[in-house]
Amino acid sequence: MNSEKTMKQLQQDVDTYIGQFKEGYFQPMEMMARMTEELGELSREVMHQYGPKKKKSSEAANSMEEEMGDVLFVLICMANSMDIDLAKAHDRVMEKFSSRDKDRWTRKDEVK
């Protein structure tokens, strides 16, 4: 698999996959519930790796990469179903953070 895909290609991959099924995309509230479920699973993996609650021997060996992939898949499904270009959304949010938070954090090249 190509890990150098653009966001447009990722959105197209998901659309091609979903397009082969009669049911198509879930309704927004169903996808929001699914996103919440996937975020919970990612949260659990973070807790297991970085928090005090370690995984039980009986629990499945999921990975952060897998859980992040699940979150990304559902996010792309939501965006596709609402005709949202995630690359444009990303550009807008980066512009917002670059202007709004430009002086909020200490830059690496600055000396205190």
Secondary structure, 3 states (H helix, E strand, C coil): CCCCCCHHHHHHHHHHHHHCCCCCCCCHHHHHHHHHHHHHHHHHHHHHHHCCCCCCCCCCCCCHHHHHHHHHHHHHHHHHHCCCCHHHHHHHHHHHHHHHCCCCCCCCCCCC
